Amino acid sequence: MSKPTGLVQGTLDLLILKILALEPAHGWAIAHRLRQMSGDVLQVGQGALYPALHKLEQHGWIRAAWAVSDNHRRARYYTLTKAGRKALADESAGWERLATAITAIVKAV
Amino acid sequence: MRLAAIVRLRLRSVFRRTQVEDDLDEEFRDHLEREINQNIAAGMSREEARSTALRAMGGLEQRKEECRDMRGLNQLDHMVNDIRFAIRQLRKSPEFTLTAVLMLALGICSSITIFAFVDAALIKPLPYRNPDRLLGVFERIDPWCPRCNLSWPDYLDWKKQNSTLASLDVFQQRGYTMTGSAGATPLHGARVSDGFFRTLGIAPILGRDFYAGEDQSGAARTVILTYAAWQRQFGGQPNVVGQTVVLDRMPRVIVGVLPKDFHFAPVGLADVWLPLHPEGECDFRRSCHDLYGVARLKDGVGAEAALANLVSIAKALEKLHPDTNRNQGANVAALSEIIVGDIRPVLLVLIAGAFLLLLIATVDVAGLLLVRSENRQRELALRVALGASSGRLLSQFVTEALVLVLAGATMGLAASHWTIQLLTRLLSEDMLTRMPFLIGLGWNWKLAGLACVISVLAAAMFAMAPSLGLRWPEIHGGLREGARASGGVWRKLGSKLVVLELATAVVLLAGAGLLTESLYNLLHVKLGLAPDHLVTIDVAAPNASYAKAAQSMALARKVLERARNLPGVRSAGLSADGAPLSHNGNTNWIRVLGRPWNGEHIEVPQREISPAYFGALGAQLAGGRYFEAGDDSSKPQVAIINRAFARKYFPYENPIGKQIGQATATPAPVEIVGVVEDVREGPLDDEIPPVLYRPYNQDPDTYFTLMVRTSQDPGSLLPALSGIVREIDPEIVTMRGMTMRGRIEQSPSAYMHRSAAWLTASFAGLALLLALVGLYGVIAYSVSQRTREIGIRMALGAESRVVHQMILAEAARLAGIGITAGLVCAALACSLLRKLLFGVSPWDLSTMAAIAVLMAVASLIASFIPARRAASVNPVEALRME
């Protein structure tokens, strides 16, 4: 099973949740927004995205539904659920703690 | 709530499989098209755009697979696939599968079957309230009668004076004749003191228990029915309470019916329970012992305290009544010990045997699985190369183990249903009477539970076995050539397993050998009589018409006369104290006249017999004469003694003409007129005690046993004998008609020995077979692994004889270790058998030697085929194979 490279494990989930917190989106859009938002720093393999989406859906954090997109094409849209919102809060807090700790260590050295 | 949503999602994933798949396809297609469009917009050609998009995705199918993984679909798929694959694998090698499943079924079936008996006899509590607080209470006469009967006066004193028993009651087994419109029916029963059922903690399901005082002589005549008798004799009528039945010509009112599961083995299968009502000379005489006691301990009192209490009471009574109570001690035993004490050692041996067999069977199957896993090394390496994880391979093994165990356990459990029935049917009527807790023994949930436990353990073992056999590094190293060069793990672990199997088989064989030998000894013990062409049948005449001496003498004469006139009959005699081997405990206290006497007495079994008794039995007269028809009450009293009596009490003199008498100051003299060679009057495995024979005509009885010798088939004589008795008086009951051979075969000691010997022998036989299969497997496998080595040896000039010997030596080494270890274990295990052995020591050298030889020869035969195959290896082919 390939793991998203260049990403701390588990952070992909956080990023997806964060993007979906702004507005519902389909897979391709999520991939592009990831790249745009991180200024092309985070090169998430497009393939790794979908398993993550399906996992989050099984967790009940996001919901998937077919809808017609901007260019009149059918696309599978993902929406954040209530549980997902709570998970996002938890994961963000966790991430901040981790980031602060790592920053502190890196600066100290 | 969230959980519910997740479950819903999971279920959707599982059950709406196609929709999930379609969604997945469409989602990926949509993504690709968007990516392609964007790439084209960025200036790529269509072809270029497409391949770039696909590359970015990194393997479409793999991604889809990952998505399925995430949805948990694959776990289910894997399981289904594993099961399918396991069944396919097992079907691909039907010999392996069949052998493994049969071995498992065999092991599980035998252990469950024996466990059913162990459960009924030893685990299930007796059907009384707090059965572990119940005691059997006895008088004790050292050294020969540790559990003797109480007399009614002694019982009353014990009951009054003890301070350790919450209650003490007595019972006496009796036969009754029920007369009614349907004629005379013999019933089994017992008379009991009033609190008997309260002591046991049993309440009738209909009617009432006996009142306190209902056992006194003047009380109303009542009877309580057992459930079985209520159903059989009264059709289960609900209004049976209050009806009157005539038992031994005495009308009695039915006051109650006992629960269905009630049984009381010490009196066998009783139909009727009567209050005791002491009557007649015996009941009021302190020296007439005919009752057994059952007691419930007071709370907080132990059996030892109760025993000490009763012993001191018995001592006091001995001082108070020296003429009747000399040497009459007291004894107690747990009621469960009295009821199941005899069968317990047999069952423990059998359950141990069954579990050893199960052990061998599972070890054998585990060994087979080990071999298989080694042979599958290449297949597994291939699967790893194609992407299977170690976890997947392991789960494959677990699935295979589960499929095997499930098949084996199902078969074993189903078969046990049948074998339990078979074994119960092998129990004789007589044995079931003695062990009523085995009646209606059948399949129950406890057995299924045991099967489950065995299955789980076996499955765990089987799942582990193949993974032990695998060399993971090599598997992960890929399909290297020559990966099967040495089967190291199997040869090490597998050969240890085989040693274990061989040793276990030796232990079982040793047990079976010793038990068979003691059965043989028991059945060939010197009987002092000729058992062929001899039948015995009990005759019980109602007291009302035959109580007077003249009446019963006349009856006995008439019966014997007519019996003698039956075709084929050569002689007919009788005993008023049961047939030989019948455990009859009637005794007399005597002293030898003409010797100084200080009040001590000799207690010996006594038999009242007719003149032709010894002739009919085929006993040998050692000196003097037999009784004559004229030896009746008008003549001087005479006696015959057996050889043991003469040896013990007249060691240096000729007993003929000597006088003995009752153990009183001025006894009536009884002259010894004959000495007979010992006849086995008691159980087969007991020492023959001194026995005193007295003429029936000097002390006749209404209950006697006929012994009839015929020149024809003895079995066909029994109906004729019942017929002539009925002809004389239809109210006389005949029962327990048996040939002497049958009596020997079905005597409890023979039965115990036979069942233990047969079952252990069949377990041992199967164990031997399984162990040899195991040995064959190891050697054959070792040969197949060493084909190349053997090829090289032969190419270098080794003769096939040398190769042959090399393989046999390997087998001999394993067998040697196994047999030696087995003999050591057998020596330890068989000392536990001591209680069951008769006439053979637990360390019987000849048996052990015979077993060692048998095992050695059998092992040699088992390894002969693979050794031959090794010797016939063609070196060219063997080397080309690699």
Interface residues (C-beta under 8 A of the other chain):
Chain A: M1 S2 H26 G27 W28 A31 G45 Q46 G47 Y50 P51 A52 H54 K55 E57 Q58 H59 G60 A64 W66 R73 R74 A75 R76 A83
Chain B: R2 A5 I6 L9 R10 S13 D23 E26 E27 F28 D30 H31 E33 R34 E35 A56 M57 G58 G59 Q62 R63 E66 C67 D69 M70 R71 G72
